[in-house]
Amino acid sequence: MDTMQHIDYDLLYKVNSPADLKRLAISQLPQYCNELRQYIIEECSKNPGHLASSLGTVELTVALHYVYDTPFDKLIWDVGHQAYAHKIITERRDLFPTNRKMGGISGFPRMAESKYDAFGAGHSSTSISAAFGLAKAAELQGIDNHVVAIIGDGAMTGGLAFEGLNNAGEKKKGKLLVIFNDNEMAIDRATGALDNYFARLSTSRAYNSFKRRLWAILAHTPKLLRMCQRAGNAIKQGLLKNSNLFESLNFRYFGQLDGHNVVELVRMLSALKDIDEPKLLHIRTIKGKGYTPAEDNQSVWHAPGRFNPETGERIPSKDSAARYQDVFGKTLLELAKTNSAIVGITPAMPSGCSMNIMMQEMPDRCFDVGIAEGHAVTFSAGLAAGGMHPVCNIYSSFMQRAYDNVIHDVALQNLPVTFCLDRGGLVGEDGATHHGAFDLAYFSCIPNMIVASPMDELELRNLLYSAVNTPSPYSIRYPRGCGVGAKWEGEPFEAIPTGKGRRLKEGNEVAVLTIGPVAHFAKEAIERVESEYKTSVAHYDLRFAKPLDEELLHEVGRTFSKVITVEDGALRGGVGEAVVKFFNDNGYAVNVKTMGIEDKFIEHGTPAELYALCGFDAAGIEQQIKSML
């Protein structure tokens, strides 16, 4: 399959479940894989999703469901965007066109969605720990099943993966299999000493030559299999001249195998089922396999948006405004050119957060630390303690994984680290695992931490300038996607005083207090209300969740008896609750309605659909103002 050479679907619609797949002859599996791959490409061209990662796991997924008895045997997918083929095989082919749409199936494995999804996965590096837990639960209940963890897309660099390996390796017996899907990629190319180690492991000619011959024997000769099990460590250590990392953790290591040879994968997985101890199969795959544009530019085609499947031409967004992440990336480079203390840190997201802009010009001052959010934060703390000013960019949802590091290593020591939280608020189609719903609440309760959110692109530029000139922890959160078209590039920097909000519009009956880009929903709502009613509504942009602008809030408390707060974040512990507390503490008799994300997880859909669902889009704010009046 090149860009798109159409093949007939002779087998695709005959397979509605893993049971149907098992009815195919092993010789038919390559054809089925080709059809499955074409179906994923065709559907993702119209309904965007995570394309390249799932293209790389087609053969592996087919082999797993062909060999194992799912859902009795458990498959645990790491970085769950690898699992599109899994969803299609497991009774969701006809639902796949609804992938990531409101009311449709999730783009990630989800236990509530299917009995075949043994464990949910939106974040990275969780599969081994979860699989070991499932294996132990089965053992305690006397259930004799297999548990397979599939880890890939850079997830093996996450510390949790090694915690899971370390713990699971203590158990000498069991039917736990870890499949290391090694494609040398996360979203961007994987980095670090571990990646170099995996590469050396891949190119050990003597070892791999021996393994290829051994595998051919193992698949057909059980007696030799057991003999090799007993002698394996000594042979492997002798050939590699040192201990294999996975063998050192008491996992039987088998590798490397071509992850796109479905017939060989079936044979290997069948042989490994007979080994009753923790084992790891190392396979090599190509991210974007089978679709030339995705193979040639794997980072871009991780999630390419809509595209023409025939030509590989991506269909650009109609939005002409700059993306918030690009405002961050270009501003960071501009600031770094004038301040030699500024350094950038990202956990495997240089293109995802646009830190690659600075990386291209200043590679020595940018650090991609791999999928390791906790390390990213403490590494930043060390840089700050050493006299640098680190700017650490982590998606809001992923920052949750480093919460202790923020408190203990940065805030407690009052170190000047600037945290830029991309994807703050509702992110849309990625759903509950990726919404940045909690950062305003979980950062605002940390002493020494400044918490800000810009209303538009220029405000982001100026907040970043203010943060790198502030000698304390400082967080800036901003949403996914494009801004509102505010002029920002090349504008002179303006320092924003810490904790200083602003009045955007005067009024006399109701005051609307917003933080972040939801201000534009409020602006639209206020204009509609004022055009319909003979009234005047005030609008304030708080800018800071912490410290709150007390002078501004005193003004509001003295002037208004009706106040609405709006935030794209959790209401529990959020900005609205802090405003209510301020009014209560200062004796203001104010009726306050807080608008934001209620105490529940929000599913996937377009951002517009989700803002409406949560009630704080322009129409929702308009209705709330009217009810106040």
NUKOLKOL-84791 format. One record per residue (C-alpha): x, y, z; residue in three letters. Coordinates in steps of 0.25 Angstrom, whole numbers, padded with zeros to 4 digits, always signed. Layout:
% NUKOLKOL-84791
XYZALA ...
//
This chain:
% NUKOLKOL-84791
+0000+0000+0000MET +0006+0013-0005ASP -0002+0026-0003THR -0014+0018-0006MET -0016+0006-0015GLN -0030+0001-0013HIS -0032-0013-0010ILE -0045-0021-0009ASP -0051-0024+0005TYR -0052-0039+0003ASP -0049-0042+0018LEU -0051-0029+0026LEU -0066-0031+0027TYR -0065-0045+0030LYS -0058-0042+0043VAL -0068-0037+0053ASN -0061-0042+0065SER -0048-0050+0070PRO -0056-0063+0068ALA -0058-0059+0053ASP -0043-0056+0052LEU -0039-0070+0057LYS -0047-0076+0046ARG -0037-0070+0035LEU -0026-0079+0031ALA -0012-0074+0035ILE -0009-0071+0020SER -0021-0061+0019GLN -0016-0052+0031LEU -0006-0044+0022PRO -0018-0040+0013GLN -0027-0037+0025TYR -0016-0028+0030CYS -0016-0020+0017ASN -0031-0019+0017GLU -0031-0014+0032LEU -0020-0004+0029ARG -0027+0002+0017GLN -0040+0003+0025TYR -0033+0010+0037ILE -0027+0020+0026ILE -0040+0022+0019GLU -0048+0025+0032GLU -0037+0034+0038CYS -0036+0042+0026SER -0051+0046+0028LYS -0051+0046+0043ASN -0038+0050+0049PRO -0031+0042+0060GLY -0017+0036+0064HIS -0013+0029+0050LEU +0001+0026+0050ALA +0002+0018+0063SER -0010+0009+0059SER -0004+0006+0045LEU +0008+0001+0052GLY +0001-0009+0061THR -0008-0015+0050VAL -0001-0029+0049GLU +0002-0029+0064LEU -0013-0027+0067THR -0017-0038+0057VAL -0007-0048+0063ALA -0011-0045+0077LEU -0026-0048+0075HIS -0023-0060+0066TYR -0014-0066+0077VAL -0021-0062+0090TYR -0035-0065+0095ASP -0040-0051+0097THR -0047-0046+0105PRO -0044-0057+0115PHE -0029-0054+0112ASP -0026-0040+0115LYS -0019-0030+0105LEU -0014-0017+0112ILE -0011-0006+0102TRP -0001+0005+0106ASP -0003+0019+0100VAL -0016+0014+0095GLY -0016+0021+0082HIS -0009+0009+0077GLN -0022+0001+0078ALA -0031+0005+0066TYR -0029-0009+0060ALA -0032-0015+0073HIS -0045-0008+0073LYS -0049-0012+0059ILE -0047-0026+0062ILE -0054-0026+0075THR -0068-0024+0070GLU -0067-0009+0067ARG -0064-0009+0053ARG -0077-0003+0049ASP -0076+0007+0060LEU -0062+0012+0056PHE -0067+0023+0048PRO -0072+0029+0061THR -0058+0029+0067ASN -0056+0041+0076ARG -0069+0047+0072LYS -0079+0051+0083MET -0087+0039+0087GLY -0078+0030+0079GLY -0067+0021+0083ILE -0054+0026+0090SER -0041+0028+0083GLY -0035+0020+0094PHE -0038+0006+0101PRO -0049+0008+0111ARG -0054-0002+0120MET -0068+0003+0120ALA -0069+0002+0105GLU -0065-0012+0103SER -0062-0026+0110LYS -0050-0026+0101TYR -0044-0014+0107ASP -0038-0020+0119ALA -0032-0007+0124PHE -0034+0008+0120GLY -0021+0015+0115ALA -0020+0030+0111GLY -0007+0033+0118HIS +0006+0026+0116SER +0014+0015+0122SER +0003+0009+0131THR +0001-0005+0123SER +0011-0013+0131ILE +0007-0009+0145SER -0008-0011+0141ALA -0005-0025+0134ALA +0003-0030+0146PHE -0009-0026+0155GLY -0019-0033+0146LEU -0010-0045+0146ALA -0009-0045+0161LYS -0024-0044+0162ALA -0026-0056+0153ALA -0016-0064+0161GLU -0023-0061+0174LEU -0037-0065+0168GLN -0032-0078+0162GLY -0034-0072+0148ILE -0024-0079+0138ASP -0023-0068+0127ASN -0012-0060+0120HIS -0009-0046+0121VAL -0002-0038+0111VAL +0003-0023+0112ALA +0006-0016+0099ILE +0015-0004+0101ILE +0021+0005+0091GLY +0021+0019+0085ASP +0032+0023+0094GLY +0025+0018+0107ALA +0036+0009+0111MET +0044+0022+0115THR +0034+0025+0126GLY +0038+0022+0140GLY +0025+0014+0143LEU +0028+0004+0132ALA +0041+0000+0140PHE +0034+0000+0153GLU +0024-0010+0147GLY +0035-0018+0141LEU +0043-0018+0155ASN +0031-0023+0163ASN +0026-0033+0153ALA +0040-0039+0151GLY +0039-0044+0165GLU +0029-0054+0161LYS +0036-0066+0156LYS +0023-0073+0150LYS +0012-0067+0142GLY +0006-0065+0129LYS +0009-0050+0128LEU +0015-0046+0114LEU +0020-0032+0111VAL +0021-0028+0097ILE +0031-0016+0094PHE +0026-0010+0081ASN +0039-0003+0078ASP +0037+0008+0067ASN +0047+0018+0072GLU +0036+0028+0073MET +0027+0035+0083ALA +0020+0046+0076ILE +0034+0051+0072ASP +0046+0042+0071ARG +0050+0036+0084ALA +0062+0041+0091THR +0071+0037+0103GLY +0081+0026+0107ALA +0070+0015+0107LEU +0067+0018+0093ASP +0081+0016+0090ASN +0082+0003+0098TYR +0070-0002+0090PHE +0077+0001+0077ALA +0089-0006+0081ARG +0081-0018+0085LEU +0075-0018+0072SER +0088-0018+0064THR +0095-0029+0072SER +0097-0038+0060ARG +0102-0051+0067ALA +0090-0050+0077TYR +0080-0048+0067ASN +0085-0058+0057SER +0085-0068+0069PHE +0071-0064+0073LYS +0065-0066+0058ARG +0071-0080+0058ARG +0066-0083+0072LEU +0052-0077+0069TRP +0050-0087+0057ALA +0053-0099+0067ILE +0045-0093+0078LEU +0032-0093+0070ALA +0032-0108+0067HIS +0041-0114+0078THR +0035-0113+0092PRO +0046-0121+0098LYS +0057-0112+0093LEU +0049-0100+0097LEU +0049-0105+0112ARG +0064-0108+0110MET +0067-0094+0105CYS +0059-0088+0116GLN +0068-0094+0126ARG +0081-0089+0118ALA +0076-0076+0113GLY +0082-0066+0122ASN +0096-0071+0121ALA +0095-0072+0105ILE +0089-0058+0104LYS +0099-0052+0114GLN +0111-0058+0106GLY +0106-0053+0093LEU +0103-0039+0097LEU +0116-0038+0106LYS +0107-0032+0117ASN +0094-0035+0124SER +0081-0032+0116ASN +0073-0021+0124LEU +0060-0029+0123PHE +0067-0042+0127GLU +0073-0035+0139SER +0059-0032+0143LEU +0055-0047+0142ASN +0048-0046+0129PHE +0051-0056+0119ARG +0055-0047+0107TYR +0051-0051+0092PHE +0055-0042+0081GLY +0055-0036+0072GLN +0044-0040+0063LEU +0039-0033+0050ASP +0026-0027+0056GLY +0020-0026+0042HIS +0021-0041+0039ASN +0008-0046+0044VAL +0011-0061+0041VAL +0023-0061+0049GLU +0017-0053+0060LEU +0006-0064+0061VAL +0016-0075+0062ARG +0024-0067+0073MET +0012-0064+0081LEU +0008-0078+0081SER +0021-0083+0085ALA +0022-0073+0097LEU +0008-0077+0102LYS +0015-0090+0107ASP +0026-0082+0116ILE +0020-0081+0130ASP +0028-0069+0135GLU +0029-0054+0132PRO +0034-0052+0118LYS +0036-0040+0108LEU +0035-0040+0093LEU +0043-0029+0086HIS +0037-0026+0073ILE +0041-0015+0063ARG +0031-0007+0055THR +0029+0005+0047ILE +0020+0016+0051LYS +0011+0019+0040GLY +0014+0005+0033LYS +0007+0003+0020GLY +0004+0018+0017TYR +0016+0025+0010THR +0013+0039+0015PRO +0011+0034+0030ALA +0024+0026+0029GLU +0032+0038+0023ASP +0027+0048+0033ASN +0023+0040+0046GLN +0022+0052+0055SER +0012+0060+0047VAL +0004+0047+0043TRP +0003+0043+0058HIS -0010+0051+0057ALA -0011+0058+0044PRO -0025+0063+0044GLY -0033+0061+0031ARG -0026+0057+0018PHE -0028+0052+0004ASN -0025+0037+0005PRO -0022+0036-0010GLU -0011+0047-0010THR -0007+0048+0005GLY -0010+0063+0004GLU -0014+0068+0018ARG -0027+0077+0018ILE -0023+0090+0026PRO -0032+0096+0036SER -0040+0108+0032LYS -0036+0115+0045ASP -0026+0126+0041SER -0022+0130+0055ALA -0009+0125+0061ALA -0009+0113+0070ARG -0007+0116+0085TYR +0005+0106+0085GLN +0012+0113+0074ASP +0010+0127+0081VAL +0017+0120+0093PHE +0028+0114+0084GLY +0031+0126+0076LYS +0031+0135+0089THR +0040+0126+0097LEU +0050+0126+0086LEU +0049+0141+0085GLU +0051+0142+0100LEU +0063+0132+0101ALA +0070+0141+0091LYS +0071+0152+0101THR +0072+0144+0113ASN +0083+0133+0114SER +0077+0127+0127ALA +0065+0122+0120ILE +0064+0107+0116VAL +0053+0099+0111GLY +0048+0085+0116ILE +0038+0076+0110THR +0034+0061+0113PRO +0034+0056+0099ALA +0025+0067+0093MET +0034+0076+0085PRO +0025+0077+0073SER +0012+0075+0082GLY +0015+0088+0090CYS +0024+0095+0079SER +0036+0095+0087MET +0043+0090+0074ASN +0043+0104+0070ILE +0054+0107+0080MET +0060+0094+0079MET +0064+0096+0064GLN +0071+0109+0067GLU +0076+0106+0081MET +0077+0091+0083PRO +0087+0092+0094ASP +0077+0100+0103ARG +0065+0090+0100CYS +0063+0077+0107PHE +0053+0066+0102ASP +0054+0057+0114VAL +0045+0046+0109GLY +0031+0041+0114ILE +0035+0045+0129ALA +0027+0056+0134GLU +0032+0055+0149GLY +0046+0055+0144HIS +0043+0067+0135ALA +0039+0075+0147VAL +0050+0071+0157THR +0060+0073+0146PHE +0055+0087+0144SER +0056+0089+0159ALA +0071+0085+0158GLY +0073+0095+0147LEU +0066+0106+0155ALA +0074+0103+0167ALA +0087+0104+0158GLY +0084+0118+0153GLY +0075+0115+0141MET +0061+0119+0138HIS +0054+0107+0132PRO +0041+0107+0125VAL +0035+0094+0126CYS +0024+0091+0116ASN +0015+0079+0120ILE +0000+0077+0115TYR -0009+0080+0127SER -0014+0065+0127SER +0000+0060+0128PHE +0004+0069+0138MET -0005+0062+0148GLN +0006+0051+0148ARG +0016+0060+0153ALA +0008+0067+0164TYR +0017+0063+0176ASP +0030+0067+0169ASN +0023+0081+0167VAL +0020+0082+0181ILE +0032+0076+0188HIS +0043+0080+0178ASP +0039+0093+0172VAL +0029+0100+0181ALA +0034+0096+0195LEU +0048+0102+0191GLN +0041+0114+0184ASN +0049+0112+0171LEU +0047+0120+0159PRO +0041+0110+0149VAL +0031+0114+0139THR +0021+0103+0136PHE +0013+0105+0123CYS +0001+0096+0123LEU -0003+0093+0109ASP -0017+0087+0106ARG -0023+0094+0118GLY -0038+0092+0119GLY -0047+0083+0110LEU -0039+0078+0099VAL -0049+0072+0090GLY -0049+0058+0083GLU -0038+0052+0092ASP -0048+0052+0103GLY -0047+0049+0118ALA -0033+0045+0119THR -0028+0057+0112HIS -0037+0069+0117HIS -0029+0079+0125GLY -0040+0080+0135ALA -0032+0081+0148PHE -0020+0089+0148ASP -0026+0102+0152LEU -0031+0095+0165ALA -0019+0086+0167TYR -0009+0097+0165PHE -0016+0108+0173SER -0015+0101+0186CYS +0000+0100+0185ILE +0008+0111+0193PRO +0017+0120+0186ASN +0011+0116+0172MET +0005+0127+0163ILE -0006+0122+0154VAL -0010+0130+0142ALA -0018+0128+0129SER -0018+0137+0117PRO -0030+0142+0110MET -0023+0143+0096ASP -0010+0141+0089GLU -0005+0155+0093LEU -0008+0152+0107GLU +0000+0138+0106LEU +0012+0146+0101ARG +0012+0156+0112ASN +0009+0146+0123LEU +0021+0137+0118LEU +0030+0150+0118TYR +0025+0153+0132SER +0027+0139+0137ALA +0042+0138+0133VAL +0044+0151+0140ASN +0038+0146+0153THR +0047+0139+0163PRO +0037+0128+0168SER +0028+0117+0163PRO +0019+0122+0152TYR +0009+0114+0144SER +0002+0118+0131ILE -0010+0110+0125ARG -0016+0111+0111TYR -0025+0103+0102PRO -0022+0094+0091ARG -0024+0099+0077GLY -0025+0113+0071CYS -0026+0127+0077GLY -0036+0138+0074VAL -0028+0145+0064GLY -0022+0156+0074ALA -0009+0163+0069LYS +0003+0158+0076TRP +0015+0154+0068GLU +0025+0165+0069GLY +0017+0173+0079GLU +0026+0180+0090PRO +0026+0172+0103PHE +0018+0177+0114GLU +0020+0172+0128ALA +0007+0168+0135ILE +0007+0170+0150PRO +0005+0158+0158THR -0009+0156+0162GLY -0015+0168+0154LYS -0028+0166+0147GLY -0035+0176+0138ARG -0049+0182+0136ARG -0052+0179+0121LEU -0066+0186+0121LYS -0074+0194+0131GLU -0088+0191+0136GLY -0098+0193+0147ASN -0107+0180+0149GLU -0099+0168+0147VAL -0084+0165+0147ALA -0078+0154+0139VAL -0064+0149+0144LEU -0056+0141+0135THR -0042+0134+0134ILE -0035+0130+0121GLY -0041+0130+0107PRO -0055+0127+0112VAL -0056+0142+0113ALA -0060+0142+0098HIS -0072+0134+0101PHE -0076+0144+0112ALA -0073+0156+0103LYS -0083+0150+0092GLU -0093+0146+0103ALA -0093+0160+0109ILE -0095+0166+0095GLU -0107+0158+0092ARG -0113+0161+0106VAL -0111+0176+0105GLU -0117+0176+0091SER -0129+0169+0096GLU -0131+0176+0110TYR -0129+0190+0114LYS -0118+0187+0124THR -0103+0187+0126SER -0094+0176+0129VAL -0080+0177+0134ALA -0069+0168+0130HIS -0056+0166+0137TYR -0044+0157+0133ASP -0037+0152+0145LEU -0025+0147+0138ARG -0020+0140+0151PHE -0026+0129+0159ALA -0015+0131+0169LYS -0013+0141+0175PRO -0027+0147+0172LEU -0028+0162+0170ASP -0034+0166+0183GLU -0035+0181+0179GLU -0043+0177+0167LEU -0052+0167+0175LEU -0054+0178+0186HIS -0059+0187+0174GLU -0069+0176+0170VAL -0073+0173+0184GLY -0077+0187+0187ARG -0084+0190+0173THR -0091+0177+0170PHE -0101+0168+0177SER -0101+0158+0165LYS -0088+0152+0160VAL -0085+0140+0150ILE -0072+0134+0150THR -0068+0125+0137VAL -0056+0116+0136GLU -0052+0105+0127ASP -0048+0096+0138GLY -0053+0088+0150ALA -0063+0096+0159LEU -0059+0088+0172ARG -0046+0096+0177GLY -0047+0105+0165GLY -0047+0120+0163VAL -0062+0122+0165GLY -0061+0115+0179GLU -0049+0124+0182ALA -0057+0137+0178VAL -0069+0132+0187VAL -0059+0130+0199LYS -0054+0144+0197PHE -0068+0151+0197PHE -0072+0143+0209ASN -0059+0146+0217ASP -0061+0161+0214ASN -0076+0162+0217GLY -0081+0164+0203TYR -0095+0160+0201ALA -0094+0155+0187VAL -0102+0144+0180ASN -0091+0137+0172VAL -0093+0126+0161LYS -0081+0118+0157THR -0080+0113+0143MET -0070+0102+0139GLY -0068+0087+0139ILE -0077+0080+0149GLU -0072+0069+0158ASP -0071+0058+0147LYS -0063+0053+0136PHE -0066+0059+0122ILE -0066+0050+0110GLU -0061+0053+0096HIS -0067+0062+0086GLY -0064+0074+0078THR -0060+0086+0087PRO -0072+0094+0083ALA -0081+0082+0087GLU -0074+0080+0100LEU -0075+0095+0104TYR -0090+0094+0101ALA -0091+0081+0109LEU -0084+0087+0121CYS -0093+0100+0120GLY -0082+0111+0119PHE -0082+0114+0104ASP -0088+0127+0099ALA -0102+0122+0099ALA -0101+0116+0113GLY -0095+0129+0119ILE -0106+0137+0112GLU -0116+0128+0119GLN -0110+0130+0132GLN -0109+0145+0131ILE -0124+0145+0127LYS -0128+0137+0139SER -0120+0146+0148MET -0127+0158+0143LEU 
//
